[in-house]
């Protein structure tokens, strides 16, 4: 039996609109993010060729919704069709489940080219002469049960490889009963279990893996998306799992802890990547303590560098303010602005007030300081 090679991927979420990402006034970030997801069809095919594989297994959520636009659906099928040297195996996930996305799967069943196979039931299908694919399609968005539960009872010819393909979590914190047991590969005698749903790369066991989304879409995993190149030497032998980076955009969520007297702008700039800023989305959460002037310097540095990035957001809600008379002198030595600054400084330090009221006073003082510095230029 020759070694079986294939690509494992999931969660393309074609058609995702990224409405949670602020659109720059003169940019097209959402359009770029949508196009990058679509480009993954070609990137995955390239990964298959690099791995000398003929099959790409998509473990659910190929489409972001049950009603993708005709343009999204048809262009996706056309792009897969154009990659003539690979076969695409599409499993319904929770976003594009069989009930809600029935028209989508009916269109694929009727009109898809021969190199696209929709897996709409749990019957084993031949992946290769010595390998059977055991799909677990998602019937409804929330089934309330483990869809891999039947795998141990599914029979396949003796000696052939058993490849499971499913969409769902190995841990279910809602106790809904939908979780996939982490030892399902063992109980179902699987040579490999390809999972989707978790967007980050995760190895559950030697034979059970989440590939993660090939193009990341959230501030969670702090790395570019990848797919998995799988090689199974033979029945019962441990698979070889290799990551192939496919993602165009890097989403990073990082902390910036500041201390008294630290140069906030320099500390921020030290966190920023040296290259590929145009394809980086970065969210920085500042904590610790800084003076009014350092608060302003931090905001200024973030605003200065933001146009270099696809997206850059520096959040300072949890950054405490160290108040001093010298800071207030920079606002004004006397007059209405100084009186307002004195009052806000007193409220920000008044422990008799609630934490919320103190935070509001400190934020107002920061804005007043920024306004004073801006008008004095």
C-alpha positions in Angstrom: 0.0 0.0 0.0 1.5 3.3 -1.0 1.5 6.2 1.5 -1.7 8.3 1.4 -1.2 12.1 1.0 -3.8 14.7 1.4 -4.4 18.3 2.6 -6.6 18.9 5.6 -8.2 22.4 6.0 -11.4 23.9 7.2 -13.3 27.1 8.0 -12.7 29.1 4.8 -15.9 31.1 5.6 -16.1 32.4 2.1 -18.3 35.5 2.0 -17.5 36.7 5.5 -18.0 40.5 5.5 -15.9 41.5 8.5 -18.4 44.1 9.7 -16.7 44.1 13.2 -13.6 45.7 11.7 -13.7 49.5 11.4 -13.2 50.5 7.8 -10.4 53.2 7.3 -11.9 56.3 5.7 -9.8 55.9 2.5 -9.2 52.2 2.6 -10.8 48.9 1.5 -9.7 46.6 4.4 -12.9 44.6 4.5 -12.7 44.0 0.8 -9.0 42.9 1.1 -9.9 40.5 3.9 -12.7 39.0 1.9 -10.5 38.5 -1.1 -7.7 37.0 1.0 -10.2 34.2 2.1 -11.1 33.6 -1.5 -7.4 33.4 -2.5 -7.1 30.4 -0.1 -8.6 28.2 -2.7 -5.5 28.6 -4.9 -3.2 28.6 -1.9 -4.6 25.2 -0.7 -4.2 23.8 -4.2 -0.6 25.0 -4.3 -0.1 23.3 -0.9 -1.5 20.1 -2.3 0.9 20.2 -5.3 3.8 21.0 -2.9 2.9 17.9 -0.9 2.3 15.8 -4.0 -1.3 15.3 -2.8 -4.4 14.8 -5.0 -7.1 15.5 -2.4 -8.1 18.5 -0.2 -10.4 17.7 2.7 -12.4 20.7 3.9 -13.8 20.0 7.4 -16.8 22.3 7.4 -17.8 26.0 7.1 -16.5 26.4 3.5 -19.1 29.2 3.4 -19.7 31.8 6.1 -23.4 31.6 6.0 -26.2 29.3 4.8 -27.1 31.9 2.1 -23.9 32.9 0.3 -24.5 35.2 -2.6 -24.6 33.6 -6.1 -21.4 35.4 -6.9 -19.6 33.9 -3.8 -20.9 30.4 -4.5 -20.3 30.3 -8.2 -16.9 31.9 -8.1 -15.8 29.5 -5.4 -16.9 26.5 -7.5 -15.2 27.9 -10.5 -12.0 28.5 -8.6 -12.0 24.9 -7.3 -12.8 23.6 -10.8 -9.8 25.5 -12.2 -7.5 23.5 -9.9 -7.9 20.4 -12.0 -5.2 18.3 -10.4 -6.9 18.1 -7.0 -10.3 16.8 -5.8 -12.1 18.9 -3.2 -14.1 17.1 -0.5 -16.6 19.6 1.1 -18.3 18.8 4.4 -21.3 20.8 5.7 -20.4 22.6 8.9 -22.5 24.6 11.4 -22.5 27.8 9.3 -23.3 26.0 6.1 -25.3 23.1 7.6 -27.4 20.8 5.4 -30.8 22.2 6.6 -30.2 25.9 6.4 -27.9 25.8 3.4 -29.9 23.1 1.5 -30.0 25.3 -1.7 -26.3 25.7 -1.6 -25.6 21.9 -1.3 -28.3 21.2 -3.9 -26.5 23.6 -6.3 -23.2 21.9 -5.6 -24.7 18.5 -6.1 -26.2 19.4 -9.4 -23.7 21.8 -10.9 -20.3 21.2 -9.4 -17.6 19.9 -11.6 -16.2 16.4 -11.1 -13.3 17.5 -8.9 -15.7 18.8 -6.2 -17.4 16.2 -4.0 -20.1 17.3 -1.5 -20.3 14.9 1.5 -24.0 15.0 2.4 -24.4 11.7 4.2 -22.4 9.6 6.6 -21.8 6.7 4.2 -18.1 5.9 3.7 -16.7 7.0 0.3 -13.6 5.9 -1.4 -10.8 8.5 -1.1 -8.2 6.3 -2.8 -8.0 2.6 -3.7 -6.8 1.7 -0.2 -8.5 4.5 1.8 -12.1 5.2 2.9 -13.4 8.6 4.0 -15.9 8.6 6.8 -17.7 11.9 6.8 -19.8 13.4 9.6 -21.8 16.2 7.9 -23.6 18.7 10.2 -27.4 18.4 9.7 -28.4 21.6 11.6 -26.6 24.4 13.2 -26.9 23.0 16.7 -27.5 19.3 16.6 -27.2 18.7 20.4 -25.2 15.5 19.8 -21.8 14.2 18.9 -21.9 13.6 15.2 -18.9 11.2 15.3 -20.8 8.9 17.7 -21.6 6.4 14.9 -18.0 6.1 13.5 -17.0 3.1 15.7 -19.9 1.1 14.1 -19.2 1.9 10.5 -17.5 -1.0 8.8 -14.9 -0.7 6.0 -13.0 -3.4 4.1 -10.2 -5.0 6.1 -6.8 -3.4 5.7 -7.9 0.0 4.2 -7.2 3.3 5.8 -10.0 4.9 7.8 -10.1 8.7 7.6 -12.7 10.6 9.6 -13.9 14.1 8.7 -16.0 16.1 11.2 -16.9 19.6 12.4 -17.2 20.4 16.0 -15.5 20.8 19.4 -13.6 18.3 21.4 -14.7 20.3 24.5 -18.2 21.6 25.0 -18.4 24.2 27.8 -22.2 24.5 27.3 -22.7 20.8 28.2 -25.0 20.4 25.2 -23.7 17.0 24.5 -22.2 18.0 21.1 -18.5 17.5 22.0 -16.4 15.1 20.1 -14.5 12.7 22.5 -10.7 13.4 22.3 -10.1 9.6 21.9 -12.6 9.2 18.9 -9.7 8.2 16.7 -9.0 5.2 18.9 -12.6 4.1 19.6 -13.4 4.3 15.8 -10.1 2.7 14.7 -9.3 5.8 12.6 -5.9 6.3 11.0 -6.7 10.1 11.0 -9.5 12.3 12.2 -9.6 15.7 10.4 -11.6 18.3 12.4 -13.0 21.7 11.7 -14.7 24.4 13.8 -11.8 25.7 15.9 -10.1 28.4 13.8 -6.6 27.9 15.3 -4.2 25.1 14.7 -4.6 22.4 17.4 -3.3 18.9 17.7 -5.6 16.8 19.9 -3.6 13.6 19.6 -1.2 12.0 17.1 -4.2 11.1 14.9 -6.7 13.9 15.6 -6.0 17.4 14.5 -7.7 20.8 13.8 -6.1 22.5 10.9 -7.5 25.9 11.8 -8.7 28.4 9.2 -6.2 28.9 6.3 -6.8 32.6 6.6 -7.2 33.9 10.2 -10.2 36.2 10.9 -9.9 37.2 14.6 -7.5 38.5 17.3 -7.1 35.1 19.0 -4.3 32.9 17.6 -1.5 35.4 16.9 -0.2 33.6 13.9 -0.9 33.3 10.2 -3.3 30.6 9.0 -2.1 27.3 7.8 -3.3 24.0 6.4 -2.0 20.5 7.3 -0.2 18.2 4.9 -1.0 14.7 6.0 1.0 11.6 5.0 -0.2 8.2 6.3 2.4 5.5 5.6 0.0 2.6 6.1 -2.8 1.1 8.1 -2.2 1.5 11.8 0.9 3.6 11.3 1.1 7.1 12.9 0.4 9.9 10.4 3.0 12.5 9.5 1.5 16.0 10.0 3.2 19.0 8.5 2.0 22.6 8.7 2.0 24.7 5.5 1.5 28.4 6.1 -1.1 29.8 3.8 -2.4 33.0 5.4 -1.8 36.4 4.0 -2.9 38.5 7.0 -1.5 38.3 10.6 -3.8 39.2 13.4 -2.0 40.0 16.6 -3.4 40.8 20.1 -0.6 41.9 22.4 -0.2 43.6 25.7 1.8 46.6 26.6 2.6 46.9 30.3 3.9 50.4 31.1 5.5 51.6 34.4 6.1 55.0 35.9 8.6 57.0 34.0 8.7 54.8 30.9 8.7 56.3 27.4 5.3 55.1 26.3 5.8 55.9 22.6 9.1 54.1 22.5 7.6 51.1 24.2 4.8 51.0 21.7 7.2 51.2 18.7 9.3 48.4 20.1 6.2 46.1 19.9 5.5 46.9 16.2 6.8 44.4 13.6 9.6 45.5 11.3 8.0 44.3 8.1 4.7 43.3 6.4 2.8 46.0 8.3 0.3 46.4 5.4 -0.9 42.8 6.0 -0.9 43.0 9.8 -3.9 43.7 12.0 -2.7 44.6 15.5 -4.6 45.3 18.7 -2.5 46.5 21.6 -3.9 46.7 25.1 -1.9 49.1 27.3 -1.9 48.5 31.1 0.1 49.8 34.0 0.6 53.5 34.7 1.6 56.6 32.7 1.6 60.3 33.1 -0.8 62.6 31.2 2.0 63.4 28.8 2.9 59.8 28.2 -0.8 59.0 27.6 -0.7 61.7 24.9 2.6 60.4 23.5 1.1 56.9 23.3 -1.9 58.0 21.4 0.3 60.1 19.1 2.6 57.2 18.3 -0.4 54.9 17.6 -2.0 57.5 15.3 1.3 58.1 13.5 1.9 54.4 12.7 -1.7 53.3 12.1 -1.7 54.2 8.3 1.2 51.8 7.8 -0.9 48.8 9.0 -4.0 47.1 7.7 -5.4 47.9 11.1 -3.8 49.2 14.3 -5.8 49.8 17.5 -4.1 50.9 20.7 -6.5 50.5 23.7 -5.6 52.4 26.9 -8.8 52.0 28.9 -6.9 49.9 31.5 -3.8 52.2 31.6 -3.9 54.2 34.8 -3.0 57.8 34.9 -0.3 59.3 37.2 -1.3 62.9 37.9 1.0 65.7 38.7 0.9 69.5 39.1 3.4 69.8 36.3 1.0 68.1 33.9 -1.8 70.5 34.9 0.5 73.4 34.3 0.8 72.3 30.7 -3.0 72.6 30.4 -3.1 76.1 32.0 -1.7 77.9 34.9 -5.1 79.6 35.7 -8.5 80.2 34.2 -11.4 77.9 33.4 -9.4 75.1 31.9 -7.1 74.9 34.9 -10.1 74.9 37.3 -11.7 72.0 35.3 -8.4 70.1 35.3 -8.0 70.6 39.1 -11.5 69.3 39.6 -11.1 66.3 37.3 -7.7 65.4 39.0 -9.4 65.6 42.4 -12.3 63.3 41.3 -9.9 60.8 39.7 -8.1 60.4 43.0 -11.2 60.5 45.2 -11.6 57.0 46.7 -15.0 58.0 48.0 -16.2 57.9 44.4 -17.0 54.7 42.5 -14.3 53.2 40.3 -16.4 54.0 37.3 -16.7 57.7 38.3 -12.9 57.8 38.9 -12.2 56.3 35.5 -14.6 58.7 33.8 -12.8 61.7 35.5 -9.4 60.3 34.5 -10.4 59.8 30.9 -11.9 63.3 30.8 -8.6 64.8 32.2 -6.7 62.9 29.5 -8.9 64.3 26.8 -8.5 67.8 28.3 -4.8 67.5 28.3 -4.7 66.3 24.7 -6.9 69.2 23.7 -4.7 71.7 25.5 -1.5 70.3 23.9 -3.1 70.3 20.4 -4.4 73.9 20.6 -1.0 75.1 21.9 0.8 73.9 18.8 
